[in-house]
Amino acid sequence: MAACSSAAQAATIYNSGFENGWSDWNEVDPAAISGDAYQGSSSLKIQGSPGRVHQVVDIERNTEYTLSAYVLGKGQIGVNDLNGLFKNTKFNVSSWTKVSKTFTSANTDSLQVFAKHDNNSSDVRFDNFSLVKTDSSDGGSTGGDGDGDSGGNGDGTTIPSSITSGSIFDLEGNDPNPLVNDSTLVFVPLEAQHITPNGNGWRHEYKVKSSLRVAMTDTYEVFEASVKVEMSDGGKTIIAQHHASDTGTIMKVYVSDSAESGFDDSVAGNGIFDVYVRLRNTSGNEEKYALGTIRSGGSFNLKVVNNYGDVDVSALGSSFGIPVEDDSASYFKFGNYLQSQDTSTLDDCGESGNSNSFKECFEDLGITTSKVTMTNVSYTRVTN
């Protein structure tokens, strides 16, 4: 850390004015280096959504900082520690203007400093970033407040009200209600028996309301939970997913005792459940990744992050993440979506939208238990 004054110190943002091109910055198109600068000979130009840049910066924990930059146009700057802290400020200016955002860091040693477009038809430029540690009396911000839509207290105890109140999520299968107490959600599709017209099994899930659905590249989202799965041998369920506006899916987290190849066990009906994720990449192709295995009654911590179209899933000490295919009305779901499938042959069983056919399939397959319990649940959502 380099001293700036007795009351302020600067964290190092390398190549803060883009004089060295993209050096030290991660860039998502459409973005370019511009010769129209506030100072020096270069600046950052972002020409549209989902254009953005970010740089990981070392900081001190639980410390107040002010992020500043000189900007021209309509856009936003901010910080993101990928662990629940997200602060940004939006602006719309017709000449080079300094904008700032003051925030207090959390219990992490680094965070992302980012700049992005704000969904308009004009270019936006950025120059001379700085991140300064300040006294609390030096706080304040210039520009619009973009703290976003926080989906809960994030303290890992009480279930966030944004999940249970209906402000962000709708419930698929309300009998029984999954909220068994203020800190526990229990999803039991064999009791709820909720179906959808194109679904392949019984659901008991929360999903983001249709009125709030936006593009993956317009959303920063973090979901975390401690997950306990109790399941009959040969069972298969989806516990979290990002869904597209149609019947397609962008991300799915499975717990499955199936013969599907490519995972740590991949043996059907032996009571060992593969935990894995499927992500659809920007070319539209699905990639799958094994996260580990559990037995019925086992637990693990799950974390799903959508960082404006870069999705990362972590569980059982493993993680996998890639930029994903976008959709203009994507939405997040979680709970217990019990798949009506013969996990030995991998053949689907039953007819879409026919609850009786699923009932017969689960009976034939011997699926008598399917219970997903989630505690320490937290959810954060910020959209443009």
C-alpha positions as CSV (number, residue, x, y, z in Angstrom):
1,M,0.0,0.0,0.0
2,A,1.3,3.4,-0.9
3,A,0.5,6.3,1.4
4,C,-1.6,9.1,-0.1
5,S,-2.1,11.2,3.1
6,S,-2.5,10.7,6.8
7,A,-6.2,9.8,6.2
8,A,-6.1,7.9,2.9
9,Q,-4.2,5.1,1.3
10,A,-4.5,3.7,-2.2
11,A,-5.0,0.1,-3.2
12,T,-3.1,-0.7,-6.4
13,I,-5.2,-0.7,-9.6
14,Y,-2.6,-1.6,-12.3
15,N,-2.9,0.1,-15.6
16,S,-5.6,2.3,-14.2
17,G,-5.8,4.5,-17.2
18,F,-5.4,1.8,-19.9
19,E,-2.2,3.3,-21.2
20,N,-0.9,-0.3,-21.6
21,G,-3.9,-1.6,-23.4
22,W,-5.6,-4.6,-21.8
23,S,-2.7,-5.3,-19.5
24,D,-4.0,-6.4,-16.0
25,W,-7.6,-6.2,-17.1
26,N,-10.1,-9.0,-18.1
27,E,-12.3,-7.9,-20.9
28,V,-15.6,-9.0,-22.4
29,D,-16.6,-7.7,-25.8
30,P,-17.7,-5.3,-27.2
31,A,-14.9,-3.2,-25.7
32,A,-11.9,-1.4,-27.1
33,I,-9.0,0.9,-26.2
34,S,-9.9,4.5,-27.2
35,G,-7.7,7.5,-28.0
36,D,-10.3,9.8,-26.5
37,A,-8.9,10.1,-22.9
38,Y,-9.4,12.2,-19.8
39,Q,-5.6,12.1,-19.2
40,G,-2.8,10.5,-21.2
41,S,-3.4,9.0,-24.6
42,S,-5.8,6.1,-23.9
43,S,-9.1,5.2,-22.2
44,L,-11.5,2.3,-22.1
45,K,-14.4,2.3,-24.5
46,I,-17.4,-0.1,-24.1
47,Q,-19.7,-0.1,-27.1
48,G,-22.7,-2.1,-25.8
49,S,-24.0,-4.8,-23.6
50,P,-22.5,-7.3,-22.4
51,G,-19.3,-5.3,-22.7
52,R,-17.4,-5.0,-19.4
53,V,-13.9,-5.2,-17.8
54,H,-12.7,-6.2,-14.4
55,Q,-9.4,-6.4,-12.4
56,V,-8.8,-8.3,-9.2
57,V,-7.3,-5.9,-6.6
58,D,-5.8,-6.7,-3.2
59,I,-7.5,-4.9,-0.2
60,E,-7.7,-4.9,3.5
61,R,-10.5,-6.6,5.3
62,N,-13.4,-4.8,6.9
63,T,-12.1,-1.4,5.7
64,E,-13.8,1.6,4.1
65,Y,-12.7,2.4,0.5
66,T,-13.8,4.8,-2.2
67,L,-13.6,3.7,-5.8
68,S,-13.4,6.5,-8.4
69,A,-13.0,6.9,-12.1
70,Y,-13.4,9.5,-14.8
71,V,-16.2,8.7,-17.1
72,L,-17.9,9.9,-20.3
73,G,-21.4,8.5,-21.3
74,K,-23.8,6.2,-19.6
75,G,-22.5,3.2,-17.6
76,Q,-21.5,2.0,-14.2
77,I,-18.5,1.2,-12.1
78,G,-18.3,-0.9,-9.0
79,V,-16.8,-3.7,-6.9
80,N,-17.6,-7.3,-6.4
81,D,-15.9,-9.7,-4.0
82,L,-17.8,-12.8,-5.4
83,N,-18.9,-13.5,-1.8
84,G,-21.9,-11.3,-1.4
85,L,-20.4,-7.8,-1.4
86,F,-21.6,-5.9,-4.6
87,K,-21.5,-2.1,-4.7
88,N,-21.8,0.0,-7.8
89,T,-22.8,3.4,-9.1
90,K,-24.5,4.3,-12.3
91,F,-23.9,7.6,-14.3
92,N,-25.0,9.4,-17.4
93,V,-22.8,12.3,-18.2
94,S,-22.0,14.3,-21.4
95,S,-18.4,15.4,-20.5
96,W,-15.6,13.8,-18.6
97,T,-16.7,13.6,-14.9
98,K,-15.3,11.9,-11.8
99,V,-17.7,9.5,-10.2
100,S,-17.2,7.6,-6.9
101,K,-18.6,4.9,-4.7
102,T,-17.7,4.4,-1.1
103,F,-18.1,1.0,0.5
104,T,-16.8,-1.2,3.4
105,S,-15.0,-4.4,2.4
106,A,-16.0,-7.7,3.9
107,N,-13.9,-10.5,5.3
108,T,-11.9,-11.0,2.1
109,D,-8.4,-10.0,0.9
110,S,-9.3,-9.1,-2.7
111,L,-12.2,-8.0,-4.9
112,Q,-13.0,-7.2,-8.5
113,V,-13.1,-3.6,-9.7
114,F,-15.3,-3.5,-12.7
115,A,-16.7,-1.2,-15.4
116,K,-19.6,-1.9,-17.7
117,H,-22.1,-0.6,-20.2
118,D,-25.6,0.3,-19.0
119,N,-27.8,-0.9,-21.9
120,N,-27.9,2.0,-24.2
121,S,-27.0,2.6,-27.9
122,S,-24.0,4.9,-27.2
123,D,-20.4,4.3,-26.3
124,V,-19.2,4.8,-22.8
125,R,-15.6,5.6,-21.7
126,F,-13.6,5.1,-18.5
127,D,-10.2,6.5,-17.4
128,N,-8.0,6.9,-14.3
129,F,-9.5,4.4,-11.8
130,S,-8.5,4.7,-8.2
131,L,-9.3,2.8,-5.0
132,V,-8.5,4.7,-1.8
133,K,-8.9,3.7,1.8
134,T,-10.6,6.5,3.7
135,D,-11.8,7.6,7.1
136,S,-15.5,7.0,7.6
137,S,-16.0,10.7,7.5
138,D,-14.7,10.8,4.0
139,G,-17.6,8.7,2.6
140,G,-20.2,9.5,0.0
141,S,-20.7,8.8,-3.6
142,T,-21.3,10.7,-6.8
143,G,-23.8,9.3,-9.3
144,G,-26.7,7.0,-8.9
145,D,-26.8,4.4,-6.2
146,G,-26.6,0.9,-7.6
147,D,-26.5,-1.3,-4.6
148,G,-29.1,-3.5,-6.3
149,D,-31.7,-5.9,-5.1
150,S,-30.3,-7.8,-2.2
151,G,-32.1,-11.1,-1.6
152,G,-31.7,-11.6,2.1
153,N,-29.6,-10.9,5.2
154,G,-26.9,-13.4,4.1
155,D,-26.2,-14.3,7.7
156,G,-26.5,-18.0,7.0
157,T,-29.3,-18.6,9.6
158,T,-32.7,-17.1,8.8
159,I,-34.0,-17.9,5.3
160,P,-34.0,-14.6,3.4
161,S,-37.4,-13.0,3.2
162,S,-36.9,-12.4,-0.6
163,I,-37.3,-16.2,-1.0
164,T,-40.2,-16.8,1.2
165,S,-42.3,-13.6,0.9
166,G,-42.9,-13.8,-2.8
167,S,-41.0,-10.6,-3.6
168,I,-38.5,-12.3,-5.9
169,F,-39.5,-16.0,-6.0
170,D,-42.6,-18.0,-6.8
171,L,-43.1,-21.4,-5.2
172,E,-43.8,-24.5,-7.4
173,G,-45.7,-26.9,-5.1
174,N,-47.1,-25.2,-2.0
175,D,-48.4,-28.2,-0.1
176,P,-46.4,-28.8,2.0
177,N,-44.7,-25.4,2.3
178,P,-40.9,-26.0,2.3
179,L,-40.4,-23.4,5.0
180,V,-40.5,-25.7,8.1
181,N,-38.9,-23.1,10.4
182,D,-37.2,-19.8,10.0
183,S,-33.9,-21.3,9.1
184,T,-34.8,-24.5,7.2
185,L,-36.3,-25.4,3.8
186,V,-37.4,-28.9,3.1
187,F,-38.3,-29.9,-0.5
188,V,-40.3,-33.1,-0.9
189,P,-41.7,-33.6,-4.5
190,L,-43.1,-37.0,-3.7
191,E,-45.6,-35.1,-1.5
192,A,-45.9,-31.8,-3.4
193,Q,-46.4,-33.6,-6.8
194,H,-46.2,-30.4,-8.7
195,I,-46.0,-30.7,-12.5
196,T,-45.4,-28.4,-15.4
197,P,-46.5,-28.9,-19.0
198,N,-43.1,-29.8,-20.4
199,G,-41.5,-31.2,-17.2
200,N,-40.2,-34.7,-16.7
201,G,-41.1,-35.4,-13.1
202,W,-42.4,-33.9,-9.9
203,R,-41.2,-30.6,-8.6
204,H,-40.9,-28.8,-5.3
205,E,-38.9,-25.6,-6.1
206,Y,-38.6,-21.9,-5.8
207,K,-38.2,-19.9,-9.1
208,V,-37.6,-16.2,-9.9
209,K,-40.9,-14.5,-10.8
210,S,-41.6,-14.1,-14.5
211,S,-41.8,-10.3,-14.1
212,L,-38.2,-10.1,-12.8
213,R,-36.5,-12.3,-15.4
214,V,-33.6,-10.7,-17.4
215,A,-30.5,-11.7,-19.3
216,M,-27.8,-13.7,-17.6
217,T,-25.4,-10.9,-18.7
218,D,-27.6,-8.3,-16.9
219,T,-27.5,-10.2,-13.6
220,Y,-25.1,-10.7,-10.7
221,E,-26.4,-13.4,-8.5
222,V,-25.1,-15.6,-5.6
223,F,-26.9,-18.5,-4.0
224,E,-25.4,-20.5,-1.1
225,A,-26.8,-23.3,1.0
226,S,-25.9,-26.3,3.1
227,V,-27.7,-29.2,1.3
228,K,-28.7,-32.5,2.8
229,V,-30.0,-35.1,0.3
230,E,-32.1,-38.2,1.4
231,M,-32.9,-40.3,-1.7
232,S,-33.8,-43.8,-2.6
233,D,-31.1,-45.8,-4.5
234,G,-31.4,-45.0,-8.2
235,G,-32.9,-41.6,-7.6
236,K,-32.0,-38.5,-9.6
237,T,-32.8,-34.8,-8.9
238,I,-31.9,-31.3,-9.9
239,I,-31.3,-29.0,-6.9
240,A,-30.5,-25.8,-8.7
241,Q,-30.7,-24.4,-12.2
242,H,-30.6,-21.4,-14.4
243,H,-33.4,-21.7,-16.9
244,A,-33.9,-20.1,-20.2
245,S,-37.1,-18.3,-21.3
246,D,-38.2,-21.4,-23.3
247,T,-37.8,-25.0,-22.2
248,G,-34.0,-24.9,-22.4
249,T,-31.6,-24.8,-19.4
250,I,-28.3,-22.9,-19.0
251,M,-27.1,-24.4,-15.7
252,K,-28.2,-27.5,-13.7
253,V,-26.8,-29.1,-10.5
254,Y,-27.7,-32.8,-10.2
255,V,-27.6,-35.3,-7.4
256,S,-27.9,-38.6,-9.2
257,D,-27.4,-42.4,-8.6
258,S,-27.3,-43.2,-12.3
259,A,-25.2,-44.9,-15.0
260,E,-24.5,-41.7,-16.9
261,S,-20.8,-41.8,-17.8
262,G,-18.1,-39.2,-17.0
263,F,-18.6,-38.8,-13.2
264,D,-16.9,-40.1,-10.1
265,D,-19.1,-43.1,-9.7
266,S,-21.5,-43.5,-12.7
267,V,-23.0,-46.7,-11.4
268,A,-26.8,-46.9,-11.1
269,G,-28.6,-48.0,-8.0
270,N,-25.6,-48.6,-5.7
271,G,-26.5,-45.8,-3.3
272,I,-23.6,-43.6,-4.3
273,F,-24.9,-40.3,-5.7
274,D,-22.8,-38.2,-8.2
275,V,-23.0,-34.5,-7.6
276,Y,-22.3,-32.7,-10.9
277,V,-23.1,-29.6,-12.9
278,R,-24.0,-29.1,-16.5
279,L,-23.4,-25.6,-18.1
280,R,-24.3,-24.5,-21.6
281,N,-21.4,-22.6,-23.1
282,T,-21.6,-19.6,-25.4
283,S,-21.6,-21.8,-28.4
284,G,-24.8,-23.6,-27.2
285,N,-23.0,-26.8,-26.3
286,E,-23.4,-28.4,-22.9
287,E,-20.4,-29.1,-20.7
288,K,-20.5,-31.3,-17.6
289,Y,-18.3,-31.5,-14.6
290,A,-18.1,-33.9,-11.6
291,L,-18.1,-32.2,-8.2
292,G,-18.0,-35.3,-6.0
293,T,-20.2,-38.0,-4.5
294,I,-22.4,-38.5,-1.4
295,R,-24.6,-41.2,0.0
296,S,-28.2,-40.7,1.0
297,G,-28.3,-38.6,4.2
298,G,-25.1,-36.9,3.3
299,S,-24.6,-33.1,3.2
300,F,-22.5,-30.6,1.3
301,N,-22.2,-26.8,0.8
302,L,-23.4,-25.5,-2.5
303,K,-22.5,-22.1,-4.1
304,V,-23.7,-20.8,-7.4
305,V,-22.5,-17.5,-8.8
306,N,-23.7,-15.8,-12.0
307,N,-21.3,-12.9,-12.5
308,Y,-23.0,-11.2,-15.5
309,G,-22.9,-14.4,-17.6
310,D,-19.9,-16.1,-16.1
311,V,-21.4,-18.9,-14.0
312,D,-19.4,-20.8,-11.4
313,V,-20.7,-23.7,-9.3
314,S,-18.8,-25.0,-6.2
315,A,-19.5,-28.1,-4.0
316,L,-17.6,-30.8,-2.2
317,G,-14.3,-29.0,-2.6
318,S,-14.6,-28.7,-6.4
319,S,-15.7,-25.9,-8.7
320,F,-16.4,-25.4,-12.4
321,G,-17.3,-22.3,-14.2
322,I,-17.5,-20.9,-17.8
323,P,-19.1,-18.0,-19.7
324,V,-22.6,-19.3,-20.5
325,E,-25.1,-18.9,-23.3
326,D,-27.3,-15.9,-22.7
327,D,-31.1,-15.6,-22.7
328,S,-33.1,-12.4,-22.5
329,A,-35.4,-13.8,-19.8
330,S,-33.3,-16.3,-17.8
331,Y,-34.2,-17.2,-14.2
332,F,-32.8,-19.1,-11.2
333,K,-34.5,-22.0,-9.6
334,F,-33.7,-24.2,-6.6
335,G,-35.2,-27.0,-4.6
336,N,-35.9,-30.6,-5.6
337,Y,-36.9,-31.5,-9.2
338,L,-37.2,-35.3,-9.0
339,Q,-36.5,-36.8,-12.4
340,S,-38.8,-39.5,-13.8
341,Q,-36.0,-41.6,-15.3
342,D,-34.7,-45.2,-15.2
343,T,-31.2,-44.3,-14.1
344,S,-29.9,-47.7,-15.3
345,T,-31.0,-47.3,-18.9
346,L,-31.2,-43.5,-18.8
347,D,-34.6,-43.7,-20.5
348,D,-37.2,-41.2,-19.4
349,C,-40.4,-42.6,-17.8
350,G,-43.9,-41.2,-18.0
351,E,-45.4,-38.4,-20.1
352,S,-44.8,-34.7,-19.8
353,G,-47.5,-33.0,-17.8
354,N,-49.1,-36.3,-16.7
355,S,-48.8,-36.6,-12.9
356,N,-50.3,-40.1,-12.8
357,S,-47.7,-41.4,-15.2
358,F,-44.9,-40.1,-13.0
359,K,-46.5,-41.7,-10.0
360,E,-46.5,-45.1,-11.7
361,C,-42.9,-44.6,-12.8
362,F,-41.6,-43.7,-9.3
363,E,-43.5,-46.8,-7.9
364,D,-42.0,-49.1,-10.6
365,L,-38.5,-47.7,-10.0
366,G,-38.7,-48.0,-6.2
367,I,-38.3,-44.2,-5.6
368,T,-40.0,-43.9,-2.2
369,T,-37.8,-41.2,-0.7
370,S,-36.7,-37.8,-2.1
371,K,-36.0,-35.1,0.4
372,V,-33.7,-32.1,0.1
373,T,-33.1,-30.0,3.2
374,M,-31.4,-26.6,2.8
375,T,-30.0,-24.6,5.7
376,N,-27.6,-21.6,5.9
377,V,-29.3,-20.2,2.8
378,S,-28.3,-16.9,1.4
379,Y,-29.3,-15.2,-1.8
380,T,-28.1,-11.9,-3.5
381,R,-29.3,-10.6,-6.8
382,V,-28.4,-7.4,-8.6
383,T,-29.8,-6.6,-12.0
384,N,-29.3,-3.7,-14.4
